[in-house]
């Protein structure tokens, strides 16, 4: 091919190979198109560490609403794994910009696991994708020793007490490289009442692992 045509060929290939935005199907230069990217950024919290307090502090990138809510459905139910990767990077960027105070020098990321049956059905764990993106961006070590030992029903639609009962004793460490005295940061996609992460934290704290808190992409406040 004459060199004159090469730039045009490359431009045509780049246009053809560009992915479509998973939220609106427009052509996207990155994971999302510029319009959906703007809508997602509008959901970002100005103070992601505003709930970093109490027995299990929470660090949240944004609000579970609007475009974020739609993107989470696309991630979990339509298999758009790239959404989990970029959310991990955005969560890490917020963490590095506004880190919580009084953190241990060495943290270990522990994503909230899916039950093996759901993992097989979905093909991936969205919390793990987010944690991997966070780990790549920050260099914080990732550990996958926490397992969900029994299947639970979906948390949405359950009352607060029903949520707590649903996930009670649902987690345990399997062939763990974690040891007593280690400090971990739990990672999940959505924080609602905190029943799931509290159950996971209880399993870890029962063997003297220090759970510093939980980092999530989005948070919603229930009545």
C-alpha positions as protocol buffer text, in pm:
chain_id: "A"
residue {
  index: 1
  type: UNK
  ca { x: 0 y: 0 z: 0 }
}
residue {
  index: 2
  type: UNK
  ca { x: 139 y: 348 z: -88 }
}
residue {
  index: 3
  type: UNK
  ca { x: 245 y: 541 z: 221 }
}
residue {
  index: 4
  type: UNK
  ca { x: 5 y: 821 z: 120 }
}
residue {
  index: 5
  type: UNK
  ca { x: -293 y: 601 z: 205 }
}
residue {
  index: 6
  type: UNK
  ca { x: -167 y: 466 z: 538 }
}
residue {
  index: 7
  type: UNK
  ca { x: -293 y: 752 z: 760 }
}
residue {
  index: 8
  type: UNK
  ca { x: -640 y: 725 z: 605 }
}
residue {
  index: 9
  type: UNK
  ca { x: -640 y: 348 z: 650 }
}
residue {
  index: 10
  type: UNK
  ca { x: -541 y: 382 z: 1017 }
}
residue {
  index: 11
  type: UNK
  ca { x: -812 y: 643 z: 1079 }
}
residue {
  index: 12
  type: UNK
  ca { x: -1073 y: 418 z: 918 }
}
residue {
  index: 13
  type: UNK
  ca { x: -961 y: 118 z: 1126 }
}
residue {
  index: 14
  type: UNK
  ca { x: -959 y: 321 z: 1448 }
}
residue {
  index: 15
  type: UNK
  ca { x: -1313 y: 439 z: 1378 }
}
residue {
  index: 16
  type: UNK
  ca { x: -1427 y: 86 z: 1300 }
}
residue {
  index: 17
  type: UNK
  ca { x: -1260 y: -66 z: 1605 }
}
residue {
  index: 18
  type: UNK
  ca { x: -1375 y: 196 z: 1857 }
}
residue {
  index: 19
  type: UNK
  ca { x: -1609 y: 42 z: 2114 }
}
residue {
  index: 20
  type: UNK
  ca { x: -1963 y: 162 z: 2159 }
}
residue {
  index: 21
  type: UNK
  ca { x: -2063 y: 317 z: 2490 }
}
residue {
  index: 22
  type: UNK
  ca { x: -2235 y: 46 z: 2699 }
}
residue {
  index: 23
  type: UNK
  ca { x: -2490 y: 300 z: 2827 }
}
residue {
  index: 24
  type: UNK
  ca { x: -2609 y: 464 z: 2504 }
}
residue {
  index: 25
  type: UNK
  ca { x: -2438 y: 274 z: 2219 }
}
residue {
  index: 26
  type: UNK
  ca { x: -2268 y: 587 z: 2086 }
}
residue {
  index: 27
  type: UNK
  ca { x: -1911 y: 556 z: 1964 }
}
residue {
  index: 28
  type: UNK
  ca { x: -1676 y: 591 z: 2262 }
}
residue {
  index: 29
  type: UNK
  ca { x: -1309 y: 685 z: 2271 }
}
residue {
  index: 30
  type: UNK
  ca { x: -1278 y: 521 z: 2613 }
}
residue {
  index: 31
  type: UNK
  ca { x: -1516 y: 297 z: 2808 }
}
residue {
  index: 32
  type: UNK
  ca { x: -1796 y: 558 z: 2793 }
}
residue {
  index: 33
  type: UNK
  ca { x: -1888 y: 826 z: 2542 }
}
residue {
  index: 34
  type: UNK
  ca { x: -1829 y: 1185 z: 2646 }
}
residue {
  index: 35
  type: UNK
  ca { x: -2198 y: 1241 z: 2722 }
}
residue {
  index: 36
  type: UNK
  ca { x: -2238 y: 943 z: 2954 }
}
residue {
  index: 37
  type: UNK
  ca { x: -1896 y: 1011 z: 3107 }
}
residue {
  index: 38
  type: UNK
  ca { x: -2021 y: 1357 z: 3205 }
}
residue {
  index: 39
  type: UNK
  ca { x: -2341 y: 1214 z: 3353 }
}
residue {
  index: 40
  type: UNK
  ca { x: -2142 y: 962 z: 3556 }
}
residue {
  index: 41
  type: UNK
  ca { x: -1905 y: 1227 z: 3688 }
}
residue {
  index: 42
  type: UNK
  ca { x: -2205 y: 1431 z: 3803 }
}
residue {
  index: 43
  type: UNK
  ca { x: -2280 y: 1144 z: 4045 }
}
residue {
  index: 44
  type: UNK
  ca { x: -1936 y: 1167 z: 4206 }
}
residue {
  index: 45
  type: UNK
  ca { x: -1932 y: 1269 z: 4572 }
}
residue {
  index: 46
  type: UNK
  ca { x: -1746 y: 1586 z: 4661 }
}
residue {
  index: 47
  type: UNK
  ca { x: -1634 y: 1426 z: 4988 }
}
residue {
  index: 48
  type: UNK
  ca { x: -1590 y: 1052 z: 4935 }
}
residue {
  index: 49
  type: UNK
  ca { x: -1472 y: 1009 z: 5295 }
}
residue {
  index: 50
  type: UNK
  ca { x: -1777 y: 1175 z: 5451 }
}
residue {
  index: 51
  type: UNK
  ca { x: -1887 y: 841 z: 5599 }
}
residue {
  index: 52
  type: UNK
  ca { x: -1540 y: 733 z: 5710 }
}
residue {
  index: 53
  type: UNK
  ca { x: -1638 y: 695 z: 6072 }
}
residue {
  index: 54
  type: UNK
  ca { x: -1779 y: 443 z: 6317 }
}
residue {
  index: 55
  type: UNK
  ca { x: -1712 y: 72 z: 6352 }
}
residue {
  index: 56
  type: UNK
  ca { x: -1690 y: 9 z: 5977 }
}
residue {
  index: 57
  type: UNK
  ca { x: -1601 y: 332 z: 5792 }
}
residue {
  index: 58
  type: UNK
  ca { x: -1717 y: 373 z: 5430 }
}
residue {
  index: 59
  type: UNK
  ca { x: -1533 y: 544 z: 5144 }
}
residue {
  index: 60
  type: UNK
  ca { x: -1758 y: 593 z: 4839 }
}
residue {
  index: 61
  type: UNK
  ca { x: -1674 y: 732 z: 4496 }
}
residue {
  index: 62
  type: UNK
  ca { x: -2030 y: 835 z: 4410 }
}
residue {
  index: 63
  type: UNK
  ca { x: -2404 y: 810 z: 4454 }
}
residue {
  index: 64
  type: UNK
  ca { x: -2603 y: 507 z: 4342 }
}
residue {
  index: 65
  type: UNK
  ca { x: -2836 y: 700 z: 4113 }
}
residue {
  index: 66
  type: UNK
  ca { x: -2890 y: 797 z: 3752 }
}
residue {
  index: 67
  type: UNK
  ca { x: -2615 y: 694 z: 3513 }
}
residue {
  index: 68
  type: UNK
  ca { x: -2424 y: 512 z: 3788 }
}
residue {
  index: 69
  type: UNK
  ca { x: -2724 y: 293 z: 3862 }
}
residue {
  index: 70
  type: UNK
  ca { x: -2763 y: 210 z: 3492 }
}
residue {
  index: 71
  type: UNK
  ca { x: -2392 y: 138 z: 3454 }
}
residue {
  index: 72
  type: UNK
  ca { x: -2396 y: -103 z: 3747 }
}
residue {
  index: 73
  type: UNK
  ca { x: -2675 y: -300 z: 3580 }
}
residue {
  index: 74
  type: UNK
  ca { x: -2475 y: -307 z: 3256 }
}
residue {
  index: 75
  type: UNK
  ca { x: -2171 y: -431 z: 3446 }
}
residue {
  index: 76
  type: UNK
  ca { x: -2340 y: -708 z: 3643 }
}
residue {
  index: 77
  type: UNK
  ca { x: -2615 y: -828 z: 3412 }
}
residue {
  index: 78
  type: UNK
  ca { x: -2487 y: -749 z: 3061 }
}
residue {
  index: 79
  type: UNK
  ca { x: -2125 y: -847 z: 3120 }
}
residue {
  index: 80
  type: UNK
  ca { x: -1954 y: -515 z: 3044 }
}
residue {
  index: 81
  type: UNK
  ca { x: -1643 y: -590 z: 3249 }
}
residue {
  index: 82
  type: UNK
  ca { x: -1462 y: -276 z: 3137 }
}
residue {
  index: 83
  type: UNK
  ca { x: -1703 y: -78 z: 3356 }
}
residue {
  index: 84
  type: UNK
  ca { x: -1566 y: -255 z: 3664 }
}
residue {
  index: 85
  type: UNK
  ca { x: -1209 y: -180 z: 3560 }
}
residue {
  index: 86
  type: UNK
  ca { x: -1267 y: 192 z: 3510 }
}
residue {
  index: 87
  type: UNK
  ca { x: -1467 y: 221 z: 3831 }
}
residue {
  index: 88
  type: UNK
  ca { x: -1172 y: 68 z: 4015 }
}
residue {
  index: 89
  type: UNK
  ca { x: -948 y: 336 z: 3865 }
}
residue {
  index: 90
  type: UNK
  ca { x: -1190 y: 617 z: 3954 }
}
residue {
  index: 91
  type: UNK
  ca { x: -1228 y: 486 z: 4308 }
}
residue {
  index: 92
  type: UNK
  ca { x: -850 y: 471 z: 4341 }
}
residue {
  index: 93
  type: UNK
  ca { x: -814 y: 827 z: 4211 }
}
residue {
  index: 94
  type: UNK
  ca { x: -1059 y: 953 z: 4474 }
}
residue {
  index: 95
  type: UNK
  ca { x: -879 y: 752 z: 4743 }
}
residue {
  index: 96
  type: UNK
  ca { x: -543 y: 900 z: 4649 }
}
residue {
  index: 97
  type: UNK
  ca { x: -684 y: 1253 z: 4629 }
}
residue {
  index: 98
  type: UNK
  ca { x: -879 y: 1236 z: 4957 }
}
residue {
  index: 99
  type: UNK
  ca { x: -731 y: 950 z: 5163 }
}
residue {
  index: 100
  type: UNK
  ca { x: -897 y: 877 z: 5499 }
}
residue {
  index: 101
  type: UNK
  ca { x: -696 y: 971 z: 5804 }
}
residue {
  index: 102
  type: UNK
  ca { x: -516 y: 735 z: 6042 }
}
residue {
  index: 103
  type: UNK
  ca { x: -467 y: 446 z: 5800 }
}
residue {
  index: 104
  type: UNK
  ca { x: -215 y: 167 z: 5857 }
}
residue {
  index: 105
  type: UNK
  ca { x: 101 y: 187 z: 5648 }
}
residue {
  index: 106
  type: UNK
  ca { x: 24 y: -143 z: 5476 }
}
residue {
  index: 107
  type: UNK
  ca { x: -324 y: -226 z: 5352 }
}
residue {
  index: 108
  type: UNK
  ca { x: -453 y: -534 z: 5170 }
}
residue {
  index: 109
  type: UNK
  ca { x: -756 y: -515 z: 4939 }
}
residue {
  index: 110
  type: UNK
  ca { x: -1021 y: -783 z: 4990 }
}
residue {
  index: 111
  type: UNK
  ca { x: -1316 y: -778 z: 4747 }
}
residue {
  index: 112
  type: UNK
  ca { x: -1654 y: -902 z: 4865 }
}
residue {
  index: 113
  type: UNK
  ca { x: -1689 y: -1245 z: 4698 }
}
residue {
  index: 114
  type: UNK
  ca { x: -1981 y: -1400 z: 4512 }
}
residue {
  index: 115
  type: UNK
  ca { x: -2106 y: -1747 z: 4593 }
}
residue {
  index: 116
  type: UNK
  ca { x: -1944 y: -2000 z: 4355 }
}
residue {
  index: 117
  type: UNK
  ca { x: -2279 y: -2076 z: 4188 }
}
residue {
  index: 118
  type: UNK
  ca { x: -2339 y: -1707 z: 4109 }
}
residue {
  index: 119
  type: UNK
  ca { x: -1977 y: -1665 z: 4001 }
}
residue {
  index: 120
  type: UNK
  ca { x: -2018 y: -1946 z: 3748 }
}
residue {
  index: 121
  type: UNK
  ca { x: -2346 y: -1800 z: 3626 }
}
residue {
  index: 122
  type: UNK
  ca { x: -2217 y: -1443 z: 3590 }
}
residue {
  index: 123
  type: UNK
  ca { x: -1866 y: -1535 z: 3482 }
}
residue {
  index: 124
  type: UNK
  ca { x: -1692 y: -1277 z: 3700 }
}
residue {
  index: 125
  type: UNK
  ca { x: -1713 y: -1098 z: 4035 }
}
residue {
  index: 126
  type: UNK
  ca { x: -1776 y: -726 z: 3985 }
}
residue {
  index: 127
  type: UNK
  ca { x: -1618 y: -642 z: 4323 }
}
residue {
  index: 128
  type: UNK
  ca { x: -1300 y: -823 z: 4218 }
}
residue {
  index: 129
  type: UNK
  ca { x: -1285 y: -628 z: 3890 }
}
residue {
  index: 130
  type: UNK
  ca { x: -1317 y: -303 z: 4086 }
}
residue {
  index: 131
  type: UNK
  ca { x: -1054 y: -414 z: 4338 }
}
residue {
  index: 132
  type: UNK
  ca { x: -813 y: -511 z: 4059 }
}
residue {
  index: 133
  type: UNK
  ca { x: -850 y: -169 z: 3898 }
}
residue {
  index: 134
  type: UNK
  ca { x: -791 y: -9 z: 4239 }
}
residue {
  index: 135
  type: UNK
  ca { x: -487 y: -229 z: 4299 }
}
residue {
  index: 136
  type: UNK
  ca { x: -329 y: -149 z: 3962 }
}
residue {
  index: 137
  type: UNK
  ca { x: -373 y: 224 z: 4018 }
}
residue {
  index: 138
  type: UNK
  ca { x: -244 y: 232 z: 4375 }
}
residue {
  index: 139
  type: UNK
  ca { x: -10 y: -65 z: 4410 }
}
residue {
  index: 140
  type: UNK
  ca { x: -208 y: -191 z: 4711 }
}
residue {
  index: 141
  type: UNK
  ca { x: -191 y: -571 z: 4731 }
}
residue {
  index: 142
  type: UNK
  ca { x: -501 y: -773 z: 4641 }
}
residue {
  index: 143
  type: UNK
  ca { x: -608 y: -1085 z: 4832 }
}
residue {
  index: 144
  type: UNK
  ca { x: -884 y: -1326 z: 4724 }
}
residue {
  index: 145
  type: UNK
  ca { x: -890 y: -1550 z: 5031 }
}
residue {
  index: 146
  type: UNK
  ca { x: -1238 y: -1445 z: 5144 }
}
residue {
  index: 147
  type: UNK
  ca { x: -1511 y: -1677 z: 5015 }
}
residue {
  index: 148
  type: UNK
  ca { x: -1888 y: -1680 z: 5036 }
}
residue {
  index: 149
  type: UNK
  ca { x: -1971 y: -2012 z: 5199 }
}
residue {
  index: 150
  type: UNK
  ca { x: -2344 y: -2021 z: 5136 }
}
residue {
  index: 151
  type: UNK
  ca { x: -2577 y: -1882 z: 4876 }
}
residue {
  index: 152
  type: UNK
  ca { x: -2787 y: -1579 z: 4968 }
}
residue {
  index: 153
  type: UNK
  ca { x: -3084 y: -1412 z: 4804 }
}
residue {
  index: 154
  type: UNK
  ca { x: -3056 y: -1067 z: 4645 }
}
residue {
  index: 155
  type: UNK
  ca { x: -3041 y: -794 z: 4907 }
}
residue {
  index: 156
  type: UNK
  ca { x: -3254 y: -541 z: 4722 }
}
residue {
  index: 157
  type: UNK
  ca { x: -3615 y: -547 z: 4838 }
}
residue {
  index: 158
  type: UNK
  ca { x: -3531 y: -688 z: 5182 }
}
residue {
  index: 159
  type: UNK
  ca { x: -3575 y: -498 z: 5506 }
}
residue {
  index: 160
  type: UNK
  ca { x: -3269 y: -406 z: 5710 }
}
residue {
  index: 161
  type: UNK
  ca { x: -3322 y: -694 z: 5954 }
}
residue {
  index: 162
  type: UNK
  ca { x: -3385 y: -938 z: 5669 }
}
residue {
  index: 163
  type: UNK
  ca { x: -3064 y: -824 z: 5499 }
}
residue {
  index: 164
  type: UNK
  ca { x: -2865 y: -893 z: 5814 }
}
residue {
  index: 165
  type: UNK
  ca { x: -3018 y: -1238 z: 5854 }
}
residue {
  index: 166
  type: UNK
  ca { x: -2966 y: -1314 z: 5484 }
}
residue {
  index: 167
  type: UNK
  ca { x: -2587 y: -1270 z: 5497 }
}
residue {
  index: 168
  type: UNK
  ca { x: -2519 y: -1383 z: 5855 }
}
residue {
  index: 169
  type: UNK
  ca { x: -2229 y: -1633 z: 5868 }
}
residue {
  index: 170
  type: UNK
  ca { x: -2201 y: -1625 z: 5488 }
}
residue {
  index: 171
  type: UNK
  ca { x: -1823 y: -1566 z: 5469 }
}
residue {
  index: 172
  type: UNK
  ca { x: -1504 y: -1748 z: 5560 }
}
residue {
  index: 173
  type: UNK
  ca { x: -1135 y: -1753 z: 5469 }
}
residue {
  index: 174
  type: UNK
  ca { x: -1023 y: -2041 z: 5247 }
}
residue {
  index: 175
  type: UNK
  ca { x: -653 y: -2125 z: 5202 }
}
residue {
  index: 176
  type: UNK
  ca { x: -578 y: -1779 z: 5325 }
}
residue {
  index: 177
  type: UNK
  ca { x: -254 y: -1590 z: 5296 }
}
residue {
  index: 178
  type: UNK
  ca { x: -397 y: -1337 z: 5543 }
}
residue {
  index: 179
  type: UNK
  ca { x: -283 y: -1364 z: 5901 }
}
residue {
  index: 180
  type: UNK
  ca { x: -381 y: -1214 z: 6238 }
}
residue {
  index: 181
  type: UNK
  ca { x: -274 y: -853 z: 6259 }
}
residue {
  index: 182
  type: UNK
  ca { x: -307 y: -783 z: 5886 }
}
residue {
  index: 183
  type: UNK
  ca { x: -503 y: -471 z: 5792 }
}
residue {
  index: 184
  type: UNK
  ca { x: -754 y: -501 z: 5510 }
}
residue {
  index: 185
  type: UNK
  ca { x: -980 y: -271 z: 5313 }
}
residue {
  index: 186
  type: UNK
  ca { x: -1296 y: -439 z: 5185 }
}
residue {
  index: 187
  type: UNK
  ca { x: -1406 y: -348 z: 4832 }
}
residue {
  index: 188
  type: UNK
  ca { x: -1757 y: -371 z: 4686 }
}
residue {
  index: 189
  type: UNK
  ca { x: -1969 y: -213 z: 4417 }
}
residue {
  index: 190
  type: UNK
  ca { x: -2269 y: -77 z: 4611 }
}
residue {
  index: 191
  type: UNK
  ca { x: -2321 y: 7 z: 4978 }
}
residue {
  index: 192
  type: UNK
  ca { x: -2677 y: 13 z: 5111 }
}
residue {
  index: 193
  type: UNK
  ca { x: -2739 y: -86 z: 5475 }
}
residue {
  index: 194
  type: UNK
  ca { x: -2392 y: -239 z: 5511 }
}
residue {
  index: 195
  type: UNK
  ca { x: -2524 y: -584 z: 5608 }
}
residue {
  index: 196
  type: UNK
  ca { x: -2307 y: -768 z: 5355 }
}
residue {
  index: 197
  type: UNK
  ca { x: -1980 y: -593 z: 5435 }
}
residue {
  index: 198
  type: UNK
  ca { x: -2045 y: -616 z: 5808 }
}
residue {
  index: 199
  type: UNK
  ca { x: -2089 y: -991 z: 5782 }
}
residue {
  index: 200
  type: UNK
  ca { x: -1762 y: -1014 z: 5587 }
}
residue {
  index: 201
  type: UNK
  ca { x: -1586 y: -791 z: 5839 }
}
residue {
  index: 202
  type: UNK
  ca { x: -1711 y: -1007 z: 6126 }
}
residue {
  index: 203
  type: UNK
  ca { x: -1563 y: -1319 z: 5966 }
}
residue {
  index: 204
  type: UNK
  ca { x: -1225 y: -1149 z: 5928 }
}
residue {
  index: 205
  type: UNK
  ca { x: -1224 y: -985 z: 6270 }
}
residue {
  index: 206
  type: UNK
  ca { x: -1307 y: -1318 z: 6435 }
}
residue {
  index: 207
  type: UNK
  ca { x: -953 y: -1430 z: 6349 }
}
residue {
  index: 208
  type: UNK
  ca { x: -795 y: -1099 z: 6454 }
}
residue {
  index: 209
  type: UNK
  ca { x: -765 y: -940 z: 6110 }
}
residue {
  index: 210
  type: UNK
  ca { x: -798 y: -562 z: 6125 }
}
residue {
  index: 211
  type: UNK
  ca { x: -1076 y: -447 z: 5891 }
}
residue {
  index: 212
  type: UNK
  ca { x: -1013 y: -74 z: 5848 }
}
residue {
  index: 213
  type: UNK
  ca { x: -1322 y: -5 z: 5640 }
}
residue {
  index: 214
  type: UNK
  ca { x: -1483 y: -55 z: 5303 }
}
residue {
  index: 215
  type: UNK
  ca { x: -1430 y: 124 z: 4972 }
}
residue {
  index: 216
  type: UNK
  ca { x: -1725 y: 118 z: 4731 }
}
residue {
  index: 217
  type: UNK
  ca { x: -1804 y: 271 z: 4395 }
}
residue {
  index: 218
  type: UNK
  ca { x: -2147 y: 393 z: 4502 }
}
residue {
  index: 219
  type: UNK
  ca { x: -2364 y: 433 z: 4806 }
}
residue {
  index: 220
  type: UNK
  ca { x: -2737 y: 466 z: 4861 }
}
residue {
  index: 221
  type: UNK
  ca { x: -2920 y: 566 z: 5176 }
}
residue {
  index: 222
  type: UNK
  ca { x: -3231 y: 362 z: 5253 }
}
residue {
  index: 223
  type: UNK
  ca { x: -3523 y: 486 z: 5457 }
}
